[in-house]
Amino acid sequence: MAGASLRQKAALVILGVALSAFIVESTLRIAGFAYLSSQECLNKLSYNRFNLKQYRILCLGESTTACEGDTAYPRQLEGILNQKIPGMEFKVINKGVPGTDTSGILGELEDNLKKYKPHMVIAMMGINDDIDLIGDVSPRGSLIPVKTAIKNLRIFKLARLISVRLREAYFLGSLYLVRGRDYQAQGRYSEAQEMYKKSMALNNSNPVPYVDLAWCYDEQGRILAAEETFKKAIAIKPKDYSAYIELGQFYQEHKHYPEAEAILKTALAVSVGNDAVYLNLGWCYGAQGKYLQAEEAYRKAITIRPNAKIGYTELAQCYYANKELYPQTQEMRIKTEAYFNEVGRITGHYNEGARHNYNQLRDMLSRKGIKLVCMQYAMRGLKPLRDMFDASEGILFVDNEEIFKEAVKNGRYEDYFIDRFAGDFGHCTPEGNRIMANNVSDVLWQEYFSKLVN
């Protein structure tokens, strides 16, 4: 009887864990559905399934495709094509999904093709694929379906998020943070604040909810409340450099540069040899035109982490930004290009899972007679994308490297990107998306539609 009782208890524990996982997965999927539903409303405005004269283009990707709503590159591309090519009606559908990867995109492809019946697919994907999660893939790719199923679970993605960003938080407190960020993104600030405060109550030694609450206050224009809350985050863990960086970024955003410098130098004192602090200090110096100090900070960041792409990018852009201090001689151009090439060496490759999925995408579309356009990310070279395919015949490629490098050279990085999440590039501003949309429209006209019209 004792053995049976033990087995029953074990079974109940396993059942409880499975039920809890199911509840969390369901909650996260509902939250994700809310975001995707808003995007689908925009797609419905663009897509009319009963108009057989439409030329439909389906855009696939991650947040670099999905974000910015009406100013996302797919939305702008539709307007540009309809102006550029009279006599044809273009409908561009944005099916970018924030946080997904090539396996997730491929997993939804069949349903998207049936629903939208596109004549052309534009794919810009691969930035979210994780080398350490793919593992060894057999020649037939037999491991990918199993790993794809696991990686597409929201609970798996939440676990990965928690392990990287919220290690000090309790599980439920992390859920409150995720929900608070979702509310904040929707402009529901009072509800977001409530979620952050619930997370604080569960683990008052975690500075993360204080930081999130501070940014929430900042978005509402409550500057003093935001500053005070950032300082509370620092007080909770005075040896943790991350809260200092957040406060430094807050000061920079409001152009309080002396305060930003001071808090970042304090961060260096509590976290000696931290490249993230040096990068932020470099941005602070650069914003003030102190390019020599910025250069020194970026070099220290590179020395600490020589394989981190962002240090090389920022150093190259530092040279671009100040043409008086760094005259654009042939020597300087070579030097600057070398730093960009170093970024390409570190980041300009795709893992085996992405390669497999790109080739699967090509094969699926080829069988259905759908034109495939593969677009490289802003600032990155096209060669690694081309090299992924066993055979690239019939594929159109769009290169966004030179056009964005030239734009950044002649302007400011912040004009075209809202962040630096990928190191050498980030999510585009409306202007950055306009450049991308114009570029892809030029390629589509020159390489494809002009031949159809003529």
KEKE-698439 format. One record per atom (N, C-alpha, C): x, y, z; residue in one letter. Coordinates in pm, whole numbers, plus 32768, in hexadecimal, padded with zeros to 4 digits. Example, Ala and Ser with C-alpha at 12.3 -4.5 7.8 and 13.67 -1.06 7.14 Angstrom:
% residues 2
85277DC7830CA 84CE7E3E830CA 85287EB6830CA 85057F1F82C4S 85577F9682CAS 850A80038313S 
//
This chain:
% residues 454
80527F878000M 800080008000M 8056807F8000M 80C78072804BA 811E80E78052A 815681097FCAA 817A809D7F7CG 81AE80B37EF6G 814680F27E9BG 80CB80C17EA7A 806080F87E54A 804681897E78A 804C81A87EF9S 803482327F24S 809F82907EECS 811D82607EECL 818A82B17EB7L 817782C97E22L 814E82607DD7R 8138826F7D48R 80C682D17D2DR 805E82C97D81Q 7FEE83277D71Q 801A83B77D87Q 806C83CC7DEEK 809D84537E08K 80F384867D95K 8149842E7D60A 819D84557CEFA 814884797C75A 80DF84277C5FA 808684427BEEA 803F84C87BFFA 801684E67C79L 7FD285667C92L 803085DC7C7BL 80AE85CC7CA5V 811086377C90V 812586507BFBV 813685E37BAEI 814B85F07B1DI 80D186307ADCI 805A86037B07L 7FE0863D7AD0L 7FD786D27AF0L 7FFC86F77B6AG 7FF887847B91G 805687D97B3EG 80CF87A57B27V 813187EF7AD6V 80FE88007A47V 80C787937A0FA 8093879B7986A 802087FE797BA 7FC787FC79E0L 7F55885779DFL 7F8388E879EAL 7FE689017A40S 801B89887A50S 805989B979CES 80A48960798CA 80E28986790CA 807889A778A5A 800C895778A4F 7F9F89707845F 7F6089F8785EF 7F498A1B78DDI 7F0A8A9B78FEI 7F648B0F78D4I 7FE68B0478F1V 80438B7078CBV 804A8B7E7834V 80548B0B77EDE 80598B0F775BE 7FDD8B517721E 7F698B2F7758S 7EEB8B687727S 7EE78BFE773ES 7F148C2A77B4T 7F148CB977D4T 7F6E8D067774T 7FE48CD17758L 80418D167700L 80108D1A7671L 7FCF8CAF7646R 7F9A8CAE75BDR 7F2A8D1475ADR 7ED98D257615I 7E6F8D8A760FI 7EAB8E157603I 7F168E2F7651A 7F588EB37649A 7F938ECA75BFA 7FD38E617587G 800B8E6E7501G 7FA08E837499G 7F2D8E4174AEF 7EBE8E4D744EF 7E8E8EDD7446F 7E908F2474B8A 7E608FAE74B9A 7EB59005745CA 7F3C8FF27461Y 7F939042740AY 7F7E901D7378Y 7F7D8F9B735BL 7F708F7072D0L 7EE98F967295L 7E818F9C72E9S 7DFE8FC472B8S 7DFE90547287S 7E4690AC72CFS 7E4E913872A4S 7E959142721ES 7EFE90F1720AQ 7F4590F2718AQ 7EEB90BB711CQ 7E9B9054713DE 7E44901870D9E 7DDA907B70A9E 7DB090D67101C 7D50913D70D6C 7D8B91927067C 7E0E91B47074L 7E509200700AL 7E5891AF6F8AL 7E74912C6F98N 7E7C90D76F21N 7DF690CE6EDAN 7D8990CB6F27K 7D0590C26EE9K 7CE4913F6E9AK 7D1591B26ECAL 7D00922D6E7EL 7D4992286DF8L 7DB691DB6DF6S 7E0891D66D7DS 7DE091636D21S 7D9F90FC6D59Y 7D8A90816D0EY 7CF7906B6CF2Y 7CD790556C76N 7C4E90386C4DN 7C4F8FB46C02N 7C208F486C40R 7C2E8EC36C06R 7BDB8EB26B86R 7B7D8F0C6B6EF 7B268EFA6AFBF 7B538F486A80F 7BBD8F976A8FN 7BEF8FE56A1FN 7C5D8F9769D9N 7C3B8F59696AL 7C9A8F026926L 7D038F5068D8L 7CF18FD568C9K 7D509027687EK 7DC4905568D5K 7DBB903F6955Q 7E27906A69AFQ 7EA39014699DQ 7F17905569A7Y 7F94900B69B0Y 7FBA900C6A43Y 7FB98F986A81R 7FC88F8F6B12R 80578F686B36R 80908FB26B93I 81188F9A6BC5I 81108F7F6C5AI 81458F0F6C85L 81448EE86D11L 81CF8EFF6D4CL 81D98F526DB4C 82598F706DF4C 82688F1D6E73C 82D28ECF6E7BL 82EC8E796EEEL 83688EAB6F38L 83658E9F6FBCG 83D98EC8700BG 83B88ED0709EG 840F8F1370E8E 83FD8F227178E 83D18FB17197E 84018FE67207S 83D8906D722FS 840A90D771CES 847890BC7186T 84AA911D7125T 844A913070B1T 83F490CD709CT 838A90D77037T 830791067076T 82EA90D270EDA 826690E77129A 825091727161A 82B591AA719FC 82A0921F71F4C 828D92A171A5C 8255930471E9E 823F938C71BAE 81BC939E716EE 81659338716BG 80DD934A7137G 80D7938270AAG 809993F8709CD 808694357018D 810994616FD8D 8173946F7027T 81F394986FEDT 825494246FDET 822893A96FF9A 827B93336FE1A 829B932B6F4CA 830A92EB6F2AY 833292ED6E9DY 82CA92AB6E41Y 8284923E6E6BP 821F92066E0FP 81AE92686DEEP 818392B36E53R 811693136E3CR 814493826DDDR 81BE93B26DF0Q 81F1941A6D97Q 820B93E36D0BQ 823793666D04L 825193286C82L 81D493246C2CL 816293076C68E 80E593026C1CE 80C993886BD7E 80D693F46C22G 80BD94776BE7G 812094996B79G 819F94776B8EI 820694966B2BI 81EE94496AAAI 81D093C86AB4L 81B993776A3CL 813F93A769EEL 80D693CB6A34N 805E93FA69EEN 8075947F69A5N 80D294D069D8Q 80F5954C6993Q 815895336922Q 81B594D66939K 822294BE68DAK 81F29474685DK 81929418686EI 816C93C067FFI 80D793D067E3I 80B194306791P 802494436771P 7FEE93CD6720P 7F6E93B6672FG 7F30934766E7G 7F3192C66735G 7F7492C267A7M 7F72924D67FEM 7F4792796889M 7EFC922468CCE 7ED392416955E 7F1D91E369B2E 7F6C921C6A0DF 7FBC91CC6A69F 7F7E91CC6AF3F 7F7C91596B31K 7F55914A6BBCK 7FC691036C04K 7FFC91426C6BV 806D910B6CB6V 803E90E56D41V 804F90686D65I 801F90346DE5I 809790236E43I 808E905E6EB8N 80FA90586F1BN 80DF8FE76F7DN 812C8F7A6F70K 811F8F0A6FCDK 819D8EFA7021K 81DF8F69703EG 824E8F64709CG 821A8F477128G 82638EF67173V 823D8ED071FBV 82B18EED725AV 82A28F4D72B5P 83108F6B7312P 833C8EF07361P 83BF8EDC7369G 83F68E7173BBG 83FD8DEA7379G 83C68DDA7301T 83C98D5772C1T 84508D3D7282T 84628CC87249D 84DD8CA67202D 84B88C5F7180D 851A8C307135T 84FC8BF670B3T 84A68B7870BFT 84B88B2C7129S 84658AB4713BS 83D48ADA7154S 83BF8B4271A6G 83378B7071BFG 82F58BA57141G 83408BF070F1I 830C8C277074I 82E78BB67014I 833F8B527009L 83258AE26FB0L 82AC8A916FE0L 829C8A877064G 822C8A3C709AG 81A58A79707AG 81A28AFF7067E 81258B447046E 81138B5A6FB1E 81748B316F61L 81738B566ED4L 80FC8B1D6E88L 80E18A9D6E9AE 80758A5E6E4EE 7FEF8AA36E67E 7FD48AC16EE5D 7F568B066F06D 7F528B926EC7D 7FC28BD86ECAN 7FC58C5F6E8FN 7FB38C5B6DF8N 7FEC8BF66DB7L 7FDD8BE96D26L 7F4C8BCB6D01L 7F0C8B756D4EK 7E808B556D32K 7E268BCE6D4AK 7E448C1B6DB1K 7DEE8C8A6DD6K 7DFC8D006D76K 7E798D226D50Y 7E908D9C6D04Y 7EA88D856C6FY 7EC98D0A6C4AK 7EE18CE86BBDK 7F3D8D4E6B79K 7FB68D606BADP 80108DC66B75P 804D8D9B6AF0P 806F8DFD6A9EH 80BB8DE46A24H 81518DEB6A40H 81758E306AADM 82028E446ACFM 82108E436B67M 82818E0F6B97V 82A28E116C26V 83288E566C38V 832B8EB96C91I 83A98EFB6CB6I 83CE8ECC6D42I 84448E916D50A 84718E5C6DD1A 84EB8EA76E01A 84E68EDC6E79M 855A8F166EBCM 855B8ED86F47M 85AB8E6F6F59M 85A28E216FD4M 86298DE26FF5M 86358DB47071G 86AE8D70709EG 86F28DB07116G 86CE8E2E7136I 87138E7471A1I 86F78E37722AI 86848DF57239N 86608DBC72BCN 86848D2972CCN 86C18CEE7266D 86E58C617270D 875A8C5072CFD 87518BF07327D 87B78BDC738FD 880E8B66736CD 888E8B807360I 88EC8B15733DI 88E98AA573A3I 88E48AC77424D 88EF8A61748CD 886E8A11749CD 88018A3C745EL 878489F1746AL 876A899673F4L 87B889A3738AI 87A189527314I 87DF88C77323I 885B88C47352G 889D88437361G 88C8880B72DAG 88F6878E72DDD 891E874C7261D 88A287227215D 88A087427196V 882F871E7142V 885D86B570DEV 8811864A70D3S 883485E17074S 882386166FE7S 885E85D36F82P 885186036EF8P 87C086166ECCP 876585CB6F06R 86D885D66EE0R 868D86366F3AR 86D586726F9BG 869686D46FF4G 863086957051G 86488619707ES 85E285D070CAS 85CA86097154S 86298656718CL 8615868D7212L 85C5870D7211L 85BB874F71A1I 857F87D4719EI 84EB87D471C3I 849787767190P 8409877C71B5P 83F18772724AP 843F871B7290V 842D870C7320V 8456878B7369V 84CA87C17344K 84F9883A7387K 84A488B27363K 846E88B272EAT 8414891E72C3T 8399891F731AT 836088A97333A 82E888A17385A 830288D47411A 837688B27448I 839888DF74CFI 83B0897674D0I 83FC89A8746EK 84208A36746DK 83AA8A907452K 83418A5B7412N 82CD8AAE73F5N 826D8AB97469N 82858A6C74D4L 82318A7A754BL 82508AFF758FL 81E68B4975B1R 81FA8BCA75F5R 823E8BB3767CR 821F8B4476BDI 825B8B2B7741I 82F18B167734I 831D8ADB76C2F 83AD8ACB76ABF 83EE8B53769AF 83AC8BAB764CK 83E38C307635K 83E68C8276B5K 837F8C717708L 837D8CB77788L 83EF8C8777E0L 84058C0277E2A 84728BCC7833A 84F78C047807A 85098C107782R 85868C47774ER 85948CDA7774R 85248D24776DL 85278DB17794L 854C8DC07826L 850E8D6C787BI 85288D75790AI 85BA8D547928I 85F08CEE78E3S 86798CC67900S 86DE8D3178DCS 86BD8D85787AV 871A8DEC784DV 87038E707894V 86838E98789DR 86628F1E78CCR 86318F27795BR 85F88EBA7990L 85B58EC37A11L 85E18E577A72L 86608E3E7A77R 868F8DCF7AC8R 86748DE37B5DR 866D8E5E7B89E 865A8E7A7C16E 85C68E7D7C3EE 856D8E707BE0A 84DE8E7C7BFEA 849F8DF47C13A 843A8DED7C68Y 83EC8D747C75Y 83978D637BF8Y 836A8CE77BE2F 83238CC97B66F 82A78D1F7B56F 82548D287BBBL 81DA8D767BB0L 81F98E0B7BA0L 82608E387BE6G 828A8EC27BD6G 82B38EE17B47G 82F18E807B06S 83188E907A7BS 829D8E997A21S 82398E4B7A3FL 81BD8E5279F2L 817D8EDC79FEL 81808F147A75Y 814B8F9C7A88Y 819A90007A34Y 821E8FEC7A2CL 8270904679DBL 824A903C7947L 823B8FC27917V 82158FAF788AV 818F8FF1786EV 81318FDF78C8R 80AC901A78B6R 80B390B278BFR 810590E4791DG 81149175792AG 814E91B478ADG 81B091727870R 81EC91A777F5R 818791A77783R 813391407780D 80CC913A771AD 806A91AF772BD 803E91C777A6Y 7FE5923877C1Y 802892BC779BY 80A692C977BFQ 80EE934677A2Q 80F7935D770BQ 811192F376BFA 81199301762DA 8095933075F2A 802793107636Q 7FA3933A7607Q 7F7993C2763CQ 7FD09400768FG 7FAF948276CAG 7F5194787741G 7F4294007778R 7EEB93EC77EDR 7F4293F6786AR 7F6894737889Y 7FD1948978ECY 7FA79464797BY 7F2C948279A3S 7F0394627A2CS 7F0693CB7A44S 7EDD937E79DFE 7EE192EC79ECE 7F7092B979ECE 7FC692F77999A 805292D07998A 809392E97A1FA 8078935D7A59Q 80B1937E7ADCQ 8084931B7B46Q 800692F27B40E 7FD392917BA0E 801E920D7B95E 803A91E07B19M 808391637B04M 8112916C7B3AM 815491DD7B1FY 81DD91EE7B4FY 81E291ED7BE8Y 8180922D7C27K 817E92317CB9K 816091A87CF5K 810F91587CB1K 80F890CF7CDFK 8178907D7CD6K 81C490947C6DS 8244904E7C5FS 82A590777CCDS 82A690F87CF0M 82FA91287D5EM 82D590E47DE1M 825390D67DF9A 8224909C7E77A 8251900B7E86A 825A8FC37E16L 82828F377E1BL 83188F267E31L 83668F867E02N 83F78F7C7E13N 843290087E1BN 8435903E7E93N 846190C97EA3N 84F990DA7E9AN 8541906C7E80S 85D290797E6DS 85F8907B7DD9S 8593907B7D81N 85AB907C7CF1N 859A91097CBAN 860391457C80P 85F791CF7C4FP 85AB91DB7BCAP 8594916B7B84V 855991727AFEV 84CF91B37AFCV 8471918D7B55P 83EE91D07B4FP 83F692657B6EP 8455928F7BC1Y 8468931E7BDCY 849593667B5DY 84F193287B13V 852093637A96V 84AD936F7A32V 845D93037A26D 83ED930779C8D 8386937179F1D 836E937B7A72L 831093E17AA2L 8345946D7A85L 83C8947F7A95A 840495027A79A 83F0952A79E7A 840794CC798BW 83F394EB78FEW 835F950578E0W 830894C17928C 827994D97919C 825695687941C 828D959479B1Y 8279961F79DDY 82B1967F7974Y 8326965F793FD 836796B678DED 830F96C87862D 82D2965C7833E 827B966677BDE 820496C277D6E 81DB96CD7853Q 816A97237875Q 819397B47891Q 821797CE7889G 8247985478A5G 825A98707939G 82569807798AR 826998167A1BR 82FF98087A39R 8349986E7A16I 83DA98677A15I 841498547AA2I 83E498A17B03L 841B98967B8BL 83FD980D7BC8L 838397DB7BB0A 835F97567BE4A 83B696EB7BA4A 83D396FB7B23A 8428969B7ADDA 84B5969B7B18A 84EE97127B2AE 8575971D7B61E 857D96DF7BECE 851B96FD7C3FE 851A96C77CC6E 8512962E7CC5E 84C295F67C68T 84B295657C62T 853095217C2ET 8575955F7BCFF 85F695297BA3F 865795237C19F 8659958A7C6BK 86B4958C7CDEK 869195217D43K 860F95047D51K 85E694977DAAK 861A94117D76K 861793FF7CF1A 864C93847CB6A 86E093747CD6A 872B93E27CD1I 87B993DC7CF2I 87CD93BC7D85I 877A93F77DDBA 878893E17E6BA 876F93507E91A 8719930B7E46I 86FA927F7E64I 877492277E4FI 87BD923F7DE1K 883691F17DC5K 88A492507D99K 88E592907DF7P 894A92F57DD3P 89C492BD7D8CP 89D5923B7D8EK 8A4791FE7D49K 8A2391CC7CBDK 89A591E07C96D 897691B57C12D 897F922B7BB3D 89D1921E7B4CY 89E9928F7AF1Y 897192B07A99Y 891592507A82S 88AC92637A1DS 885092D87A3DS 882E92EA7ABDA 87D493587AE1A 881993DF7ACCA 889D93E47AE2Y 88E894607AC7Y 88DF94837A32Y 88ED941B79DDI 88E59431794CI 885C94687925I 87F3942F7961E 876C945C7941E 875994F07967E 878A951579DCL 877F95A17A06L 87D395FA79ABL 884995C97982G 889C96167926G 8856962C78A0G 881195C6786FQ 87C795D577F1Q 875296367802Q 871496327877F 86A796907893F 86DA9720788EF 874E973878CFY 878897C078CDY 87AC97E9783EY 87E3978C77F1Q 880897AE7767Q 878D97D07714Q 87229785772AE 86A7979E76DFE 8676982D76F5E 868B9860776FH 865E98E8778FH 86D0994F7785H 873F99227746K 87B2997A772CK 87F099B077ADK 87E899657816H 882D99887893H 88B4993E7893H 890D996B783DY 8988991F7826Y 89E8991C789CY 89FB998978E5P 8A5599817959P 8A24991879BFP 89A2991479D6E 896A98B07A34E 897F982279FCE 896D98147976A 898097917939A 8A1097637948A 8A6E97BC792CE 8AFC979A793BE 8B1A976F79CBE 8AE897BB7A2AA 8B06979F7AB7A 8AD297167AE0A 8A5796F47AB9I 8A1E96757AE5I 8A6295FF7A9EI 8A8B96147A21L 8AD095A879DAL 8B5D95937A10L 8B9F95FC7A3CK 8C2395EC7A7AK 8C1695A77B01K 8BA795C07B46T 8B8D95757BC1T 8B7B94E17BA2T 8B3694C37B32A 8B2494387B0AA 8BA993F47AF0A 8C08943E7AB6L 8C8D94057A9EL 8CD393E57B21L 8CB994367B86A 8CF8941F7C08A 8CC393A07C4AA 8C4193837C36V 8C07930D7C76V 8C1392917C20V 8C2F92A37B9ES 8C3C92317B43S 8CB2924B7AE7S 8D2992357B1CV 8DA492527AD5V 8DB091F77A59V 8DD4923579E9G 8DEB91E57971G 8D6B91B5792FG 8D0292047933N 8C8291DD78F7N 8C7392247871N 8C6991D87804D 8C6492167780D 8BE292627768D 8B72923377A3A 8AF192767790A 8AF6930477C7A 8B3993177836V 8B44939D7871V 8B9793F67816V 8C0593C177E2Y 8C5994127788Y 8C0D94387709Y 8BBB93DC76D4L 8B6C93FC765DL 8B0C946F767AL 8AC6946776EAN 8A6994D2770EN 8AB195557725N 8B27954D7760L 8B7695C77775L 8BA0960176EEL 8BC195A97690G 8BE495D7760AG 8B70961E75C5G 8AF795E775D3W 8A8096277599W 8A6996B175D7W 8A8096B8765BC 8A6E973776A1C 8AD1979F766EC 8B5097787660Y 8BB597D4762BY 8B9397FD759CY 8B6C979A754AG 8B4E97B774BFG 8ADB981974AFG 8A75980D7505A 8A01986774FDA 8A2A98F6751CA 8A9799087566Q 8AC7998E7588Q 8B3399C07527Q 8B54996C74C5G 8BBE99927467G 8C49997C749EG 8C549931750BK 8CD799137545K 8D0C98927506K 8D35989C7489Y 8D549823743DY 8DD397DE7468Y 8E3598287497L 8EB197E874C7L 8E9697937542L 8E4597C975A0Q 8E1F977B7616Q 8DC8970375EFQ 8D709719758CA 8D1B96AA755DA 8D71963C7520A 8DD4966474CFE 8E2D96037490E 8E7695B074FBE 8EA695F37561E 8EEC95AC75CDE 8E9095487613E 8E139572762DA 8DB49518766FA 8D96949E7619A 8D8294B27597Y 8D649442753EY 8DDB93E37534Y 8E5394197532R 8ECA93C3752CR 8ED7936D75AAR 8EB493A8761BK 8EB993597697K 8E5092EA7693K 8DDB9308765CA 8D7392A17650A 8DA2922F75F7A 8DE792527588I 8E1991EB752DI 8E869198756FI 8EDB91D975BDT 8F4691917603T 8F0D912A7664T 8EA0914F76A7I 8E6190F57708I 8E1D908076C2I 8DD5909E7654R 8D8E9034760BR 8DAD90427576R 8E1D900B754AP 8E47901E74BEP 8DEB8FDC7459P 8D978F7F7484N 8D3C8F3E7426N 8CAE8F76742DN 8C9B8FE57473A 8C1790267479A 8C0E908B7407A 8BA8907973B3K 8B9D90C77338K 8B86915C734FK 8B3F918073BAI 8B10920973C6I 8B80926D73DAI 8BEC9245741CG 8C5B92A17432G 8C9A92CF73AFG 8CAF92717352Y 8CE7929472CFY 8C8992F07282Y 8C0692D2728AT 8BA493257243T 8BA893B57275T 8BA693C472F9E 8BA3944B7332E 8C2394987315E 8C9394527315L 8D11949572F8L 8D1394C57266L 8CE39471720BA 8CDC9499717FA 8C7F9510716DA 8C0D950D71B0Q 8BAD957A71A4Q 8BE095FA71E6Q 8C3495E9724BC 8C74965D728BC 8CCC96A57226C 8D14965A71D4Y 8D689696716DY 8D1496DA7102Y 8CA3969B70E0Y 8C4A96D5707CY 8C0D975870ADY 8BEE975D712EA 8B9F97CD7163A 8BEC98507165A 8C6E9849717CN 8CBB98C67189N 8D2398CD711AN 8CFD990B70ADK 8D5599107038K 8DC399787047K 8DB499D570A6E 8E1D9A3870BCE 8E8D99FC7110E 8E6799B6717AL 8ECB997871D1L 8F0D9901718BL 8EBD98B9713DY 8EEF984470F4Y 8EDA985D705FY 8F3398A5701CP 8F2298C36F8DP 8F1298426F3DP 8EB898466EDCQ 8E9A97CD6E8FQ 8F0397B66E23Q 8F7D97A26E52T 8FEA977F6DF7T 8FDC96ED6DCET 902A96C66D6CQ 9027963A6D40Q 904C95DD6DB4Q 90AE96086E04E 90D895B66E76E 906695A46EDAE 901D96126EF5M 8FB0960A6F55M 8F3C95B76F1EM 8F2195C36E9CR 8EB695726E61R 8ED894DD6E6BR 8F5594BB6E53I 8F7F94306E5DI 8F7294006EEDI 8F9C94566F49K 8F9694336FD7K 8F05941E7004K 8EAC94786FDAT 8E20946E7000T 8DE193F26FC4T 8DFF93D86F46E 8DC793636F03E 8DF692E36F48E 8E7292E66F7BA 8EA692706FC1A 8E539251703DA 8E2592B97083Y 8DD392A170F9Y 8D4B926670D1Y 8D10929C7066F 8C9292637038F 8CA691D2700AF 8D1791B66FC9N 8D33912E6F9FN 8D4390D07015N 8D7B91067083E 8D8A90B570FCE 8D02908F7134E 8CA390EE712FV 8C1A90CE7158V 8BE290607100V 8BFB906C707DG 8BCB90047022G 8C098F7D703FG 8C898F7B7066R 8CCA8EFC7087R 8C878EBA70FER 8C5F8F0C7161I 8C238ED671DBI 8B938EAC71C4I 8B4A8EFE7178T 8AB98EEA7171T 8A888EB770EAT 8ADB8EC07083G 8AA98EAA6FFBG 8A9F8E196FD3G 8A698DC57028H 8A558D3A7004H 89CF8D0C703BH 899D8CA17004Y 89208C657032Y 893E8BD87063Y 88F38BAC70C8N 890C8B2670FAN 88C98ABE70A2N 88E18A3F70C2E 88B289D3706EE 881A89CC7068E 87D889ED70D8G 874789EC70D8G 870D8A547078G 87478ACD7078A 87188B35701DA 87318B0D6F8CA 87A58AD46F71R 87C48AA86EE8R 875E8A416EB9R 874389DF6F0EH 86E189786EEBH 865789B66ECFH 862E8A136F23N 85A78A4C6F15N 859C8AA76E9BN 86078AEF6E7AY 86048B406E01Y 85F58AE76D85Y 863C8A786D82N 86318A1D6D10N 85A889DA6D0AN 856F89BC6D7FQ 84E789876D83Q 848389ED6D4DQ 84958A6B6D73L 843E8AD66D42L 84458ADF6CAAL 84BE8ADD6C75R 84CF8AE26BE3R 84878A6E6B9FR 849889F56BD6D 845B89806B98D 83C389856B9CD 838B89AD6C0EM 82F989B46C1CM 82BD8A196BBBM 82FD8A8E6BAFL 82C88AF56B56L 82DB8ACF6AC4L 834A8A8E6AA5S 83648A656A1BS 82FB8A0269EBS 82D489A66A41R 826F89446A1CR 81E8898569FFR 81CE89F66A3FK 814E8A3B6A2EK 81558AAC69C7K 81CA8AC0698BG 81D98B286927G 81D68BB46960G 82028BC569DBI 82038C486A1EI 82918C7F6A1CI 829F8CFC69F4K 83238D3A69EAK 835B8D566A75K 83D98D336A8CL 841B8D4A6B0CL 847E8DBE6B00L 84728E1D6B5CV 84D18E8C6B69V 85118E826BF2V 85948E796BF8C 85DC8E726C77C 86238EF86C8EC 86048F356CFEM 863B8FB96D1CM 86988FB26D94M 870E8FED6D84Q 876E8FF16DF2Q 874D90666E4FQ 877390586ECDY 875C90C16F2FY 87AD913E6F0DY 878091AE6F42A 87C7922C6F2FA 8856921F6F63A 88B4925A6F1BM 894292636F41M 899191E26F2AM 894D91736F0CR 899590F46EFFR 89A990CD6E6DR 8A1890856E55G 8A3A905B6DCEG 89E08FEC6D9BG 89D28FE66D18L 89778F866CD9L 89B38EFB6CC9L 8A378EF06CC5K 8A788E716CA5K 8A4F8DFF6D03K 8A4C8E136D89P 8A238DA36DDEP 89968D716DC1P 893D8DCB6D99L 88B58DA26D76L 88B48D506CF6L 88FC8D7D6C92R 89058D316C15R 89428CA76C2BR 89AA8CA46C7FD 89F58C276C92D 89A68BBA6CD9D 89358BDF6D16M 88E78B7B6D5EM 889F8B1A6D02M 88878B416C87F 88358AF06C2FF 88888A8B6BE1F 88538A116BDBD 889389AB6B87D 888D89D66AF4D 881D8A156AD0A 880B8A4C6A49A 87B38AC76A56A 87E48B366A1FS 879B8BB46A31S 87588BE569B1S 87548B90694CE 87168BB768CDE 86838BDA68E3E 86598C4C68ACG 85CE8C7568B7G 85AE8CC96930G 860D8CD8698CI 85F88D286A05I 86278DB769EBI 85D88E186A12L 86038EA46A0FL 86418EC66A96L 86B28F0A6A96F 86F58F336B11F 86F48FCB6B1BF 86DC8FFD6B93V 86DD908D6BACV 874B90AD6C10V 87A891016BE7D 881B91276C39D 87FF91AD6C7DD 880091AF6D00N 87E8922A6D4CN 8866925F6D91N 88D8922D6D68E 895492536DADE 898092E16D89E 899F92F76D0AE 89DB93766CE2E 897D93EB6CF6E 88FC93D66CD8I 889E94466CDFI 888F94786D6EI 8893941D6DD1F 888994476E5CF 890E947D6E90F 897B94426E67K 89FD94776E93K 8A1095056E5FK 89E5951D6DE5E 89F195A36DADE 899796066DF7E 891E95D86E1AA 88C1962F6E63A 88FA96546EEBA 893195F16F32V 896B960B6FB6V 89E796636FAAV 8A33964E6F40K 8AAB969F6F2AK 8A8897326F19K 8A1B974D6ED0N 89F497D66EB3N 899598136F18N 896397C16F73G 890797F36FD9G 892D97C27063G 88C9979470ADR 88E1975E7133R 88A296D3713CR 88DF967D718AY 88A995F7719DY 881995FE71CFY 87FE965C722CE 877A9667726AE 870E96927208E 873496C67194D 86D196EB7130D 8690967070F2D 86D7960070F6Y 86AB958A70ABY 868E95107103Y 86C09511717FF 86AA949F71D9F 868394D27263F 8627948A72A3I 85F994B47327I 8647946F7396I 8697940A7374D 86E793C373D9D 875E93827395D 87A8933173E1R 881E92EC73ACR 8818925873D0R 87A1921D73C8F 8790919673FDF 87E9912F73B8F 880D9144733BA 885F90E372F3A 88F2910972EFA 89159176732EG 899F91A3732FG 89BD920172BDG 89BC91CD7241D 89D9922271CED 895C92627194D 88E7923F71C4F 886C9282719AF 8802926A7204F 878D92AA71F2G 871F92987251G 869A929E7209G 862E92AD7255H 85AA92C07219H 85A5934971D6H 856C934F7160C 856D93CA7112C 850994317145C 852E94AE7139T 84D0951C714AT 8476952070CDT 840D957370CEP 83BF95827052P 841595A76FDAP 847995FC6FEFE 84D296226F81E 852795AC6F53E 8559955D6FB3G 85A594E66F8EG 854F94836F40G 84D294726F6AN 8477941A6F21N 845894516E96N 845494D56E8AR 843D95116E06R 84B194F16DA8R 852C94FC6DDAI 85A194DB6D88I 859B94486D5DI 857893F16DBBM 857193636D9BM 850493476D33M 848F93846D46A 8420936F6CE9A 844493A36C5EA 848294186C56N 84AC944D6BD5N 851293F26B92N 856F93BE6BE0N 85D7936A6BA9N 859D92E96B6EN 854592A86BBBV 850C922B6B89V 84B292456B11V 846C92B76B10S 841692D56A9CS 846B92EB6A1ES 84DF932A6A2ED 8538933D69BBD 856892B86983D 858E925D69DDV 85BD91D969B1V 854B918D696DV 84D4919069A8L 84639148696DL 8443917E68E1L 844B920068CFW 842D9239684CW 849B921567E7W 8517922C680CQ 8585921767AEQ 85989184678AQ 858A912C67EEE 85AB90A067D8E 8533904867B5E 84BA907C67C6Y 8446902467B4Y 83D29066676AY 839590CE67A6F 83199103676EF 832D914A66E9F 839F918A66D6S 83B791CD6655S 83B5916865E3S 83E390F065FDK 83E490876596K 83579054657AK 8302905365E2L 8279902865CEL 822A9090657FL 823F910F65A1V 81F6917B655EV 821F918764CDV 82A2917964B4N 82D49185642BN 82BF910563DCN 
//
